[in-house]
Amino acid sequence: MKAAWFAAALSAASLAGVSAHAQNAGVFDKWLSQEAPECVPVSAFGSVSTVTDLTPEQFQFVRAFYVALPPVSRTLPPGDHAVMATSGGVVMLALVADGLACARFLAPDFLQAMLVQVGRGQTIHIGTPASWRPSFD
């Protein structure tokens, strides 16, 4: 099951490498720009958005996705849970530790849909078409 989540995250990351950052960031721009501090309190963007805690499964999915985003990380990002911040139709995902979000990125529509599927516990079965499938040879 973890392999399926990782495969989905890696596939999504390869498709979203540009679009995850190219979207209009809206109110989240100051926390996603090159000049943004490395870590920001969740309360900072919580004051301009609706912040929702994600499930442990969604946290693992977001963490795997974040690691696969360019530049690919060789270490796990800080965080013990994930949140989704929503404002004006724009969604930012963040990995959080001790009230600080040090790993943040925009979530395109397809990633938001995948997060809902993960939250519902949906899985892909053998024979279900997928855009990418790992080789375990």
PyMOL commands that set and color helices and strands:
alter all, ss='L'
color gray80, all
select helices_A, chain A and resi 2-16+19-22+26-32+42-46+56-68+109-120
alter helices_A, ss='H'
color red, helices_A
select strands_A, chain A and resi 40-41+50-53+81-87+90-97+100-106
alter strands_A, ss='S'
color yellow, strands_A
deselect
rebuild
show_as cartoon
